Amino acid sequence: MRSLERALDVLAVLRRHRRRLRLTDVARDADLPLATAQRILNALTQSGYVQQEQGGYTLGITSLLNAHAFLVSDELSLIATPVLHELSTTSGLTASLSVRVGWSQVLLVRIEGAQPLRYQLPVGEQLPLHLGGARVLAAGLAADELTELVDSLGEIRLASGETLSGEEFRAALDLIRDQGYAAGVSQRELGAASVSVPVYSRDGSLRAALQLSGLAEDFESGKLDRHVAELTRASASITRRTP
């Protein structure tokens, strides 16, 4: 098991850096002896999880094969995709579904709207929980988890230039819980706006975040209410279809 844990640590290092790393860099970041890191990289290279080019290491093609296998077999993604298509068609906006992994939101499915956004967030991308639609997932954290998250953030700076203290962030999450959705403008990207709602499992546990994204003018007061209603119906539809 220890060997497996070390191999997973090496893969996490390569995933986090997203660039070619030297053996010494991998060993240092994974907190491994140089010889151990070399043995693990050799084994991962042979299996295609890692590739070596010009003296450096990156993730290999097997990681892409695994990602594709996940996308075509993940129950939640398969159930949500037709719902997202309908949601995007009805609203004209980009619809997406994300889940929480650690302290990040990870995009599972995205359906482009009538006017694609300037920046297209890649499927599988990680985003912080304290910005934009991801706050729906942050609002579902247990009390001790939320405290750990807030303590790790310090002062929060939005793309608009506005800053939030930890207490202001907590108050924002309280509002999200009360109203059942998170709406924001220029939080992660200047001029961009979004609204998201939680998606629950049949047992009532928080499973995902369902989001509509566009520009600030797409979420003016009357439009925002309509988008929230559409999202709420779509979220309930996903829950009903989940075994």
N, C-alpha and C positions, 0 to 999 in steps of 0.2 A: 504493500500500500504506500509506503514511503516513496518508492521509486515513481509510482503513478502520480502522487501528489507533486513531486518535483517536476515531472514532465508537464503537468498542468500549469504549474507556476511559470515554466519557460514559455509555454504557449501564451499565457496571459501577458507576459512581458512583451512578446512580439506583437500581440494584438494591440496593446496599449500604445506602443511607440509608432506603429504604422510606417516604419521606414527600416532600411537595412541596418542591422546592428552587428557589431563585431562580437566575437566570442567573449572578450573581456567585459563588454557592456551587458551582455545577457547574464553572465555569471554574477556581476555586481548587482544588477537589479533583481535577480532571482535569489540573491543571497546564497550562492552555491560556490563550492570550490571550482576552480577552473577545469580540472580534470573531469569532475562530475558533470559540469555543464556541457563539456565536449562530448561525453558519452551519450548524454540525453539528446543533444542536437543530432548526433550521428544516427541514433535510432529513429528520431522523428523525421529526419531527412529521407531515410530508407522507406518509410511508410507514406511519404508525401505530405505529411503535416507541416514540414518545414522545407524550404528550398535555400540553397547556398549559391550566391552569385558574387563574384569579385571580392571574396573574402568576408562577406557579410551574410546575415541570415534574415529571412522574412518568412511569413506564413506561406505554406505551400498550397497546391491545388486541391488537396484533400479537404482543406477547410472550406473551400467553395462548394465542393461536392456535398459535404455535410450540411452546409447552409441551405443548399437547394433541396436536399432531402427533407430538411425540417419544414421549409416553406410549403412543400407539396403534401405534407402529411400532418401538419399541426392542425388539430381540430378547431381551435379558436379562429385561426386564420381562414380556414375553409368556410366556416360558418359565417364569418363577418364579411368576407369579400363581396358577395352579392348585395348585402345590406349597404355596404359602403358605396357600391356602384349606384344604387338607387338614391342614396343620400346626396352624393355628388351631383347627380342629374337633377334632382329636385332643387338643390340650393345653388348650383352653379359654382360651388367652391370645392377646394381640395379636401377630401375626407380621408382620415387616417385612423388607425388603431394601434395603440402602443401598450406595452406592459412594463412593470417595474422589475428591474434587475439590480439588486443592491441599492445604491443611491442614485441610480440613473433610470431614465425612461428609454426604452428601446422600441423603435418603430418596427411593427410587424407587416402592416399593409398600408399602402397609400394609393388612392385613386385621384387622378388629376381633375381639377375643375375646368370650366369653360375657358378660364384665363389662368394658365399655369403660373405659379409663383416664380419670382426672380431666382430664388435659390431652392432647388429641389433636394430635400433631405433624403439621403439614401436609406433604403430599407436596411435595418440592422444597425443604424446609427444610434449612438448613445447621447442623450441630452441630460442636463442636470434637472433634478426634481423641483428646484425652486423657481423655475421660470416657465411662463406660458401655460399651455394646457397640462403640462406635467404636474402642476400643482394639485390637480384632482387626485393624483396618486399620492402625493405628499400628504394631502388631507386625510388619507386613509391609514396613515402610519399609526402604530401604537404609540402611547405616550413616551415610553423610553426611547423608541426609535426616533421620534420627532425631536426629542431633546438632543440626541446625538447628532442629528442632521443640522439643527439650528446652531449648535455649538461649533460645528465644523465650517460654517459658512462665513461667520463674521458679518460685516456690512455687505448687503446685497446691492449691486449696481445693475440697473436696467439699461437697455440699449438707448432709451430716451434720455439717459443721464440722471434720472431719479434714483435715489438710494433708499433702501429700507433697512431698518434695524431688525434684530431677531424678534423683538416683541411685535413690530409692525407686520412681519411675515407671519407670525402666529395668528395675529388678528385677521389677516387676509385668509388664512386657512379656515378659521372659524366661520367666516362669511361664506366661503365655498361650501362648507358642510351644511350650513343653514339653507342656502339657496339651491344647492344641488348641482352647481356648475361653476366653472372657472372661466372668466373672460378677461382678456388683456390686450393692450395695444403697445407696440414698441417695447416689449419686454425682452425678447431675445434678439430681434432684428428690427431696426428702425423702420417704421411705417407698416410693418406687418401686424396682423391681428388674428386672434383665434378665440374660439370658445370650445370647451370640452366638458363632457359629462362622464361619470363613472359607469363602468359595465360590471355587473355583479354576476356571480355564479348562482346557481339555484339555491345554494345553502346560505346566500346572503353575504358571502365574502367578496371583497373587492378583487376583480380579476384584471381589468384593463381600463384604459381611457379612450374614449371615442371623441374625435376632434374634427372641427371644420376650421380651415385656415384660409385667409385672404388678406385684403388690405383694410385699413381702418374704416373706409367708407362702406365696406360690406357689412359692418357690424354696428351701424347707428341704431338708436334705441328700438325703433319698430322692427328692424331687421333682426336685431339680436334676439328679441323675444321669439320670433318665428324660427330662427335657427336652433334655439334652445329646445323648442317644442319638437322640431324634427329630430334632433339628436336624442332626446328623451325617448321618443317612439322607437328610434333605431336601436338604442341600447336595450330596451325591453325586448325587441325582436330577437336580438342576439342571445339574450338570456333564455328566452323561451326555446330557442333552437338547440341550446346546449344540453346534452344528456345529463 
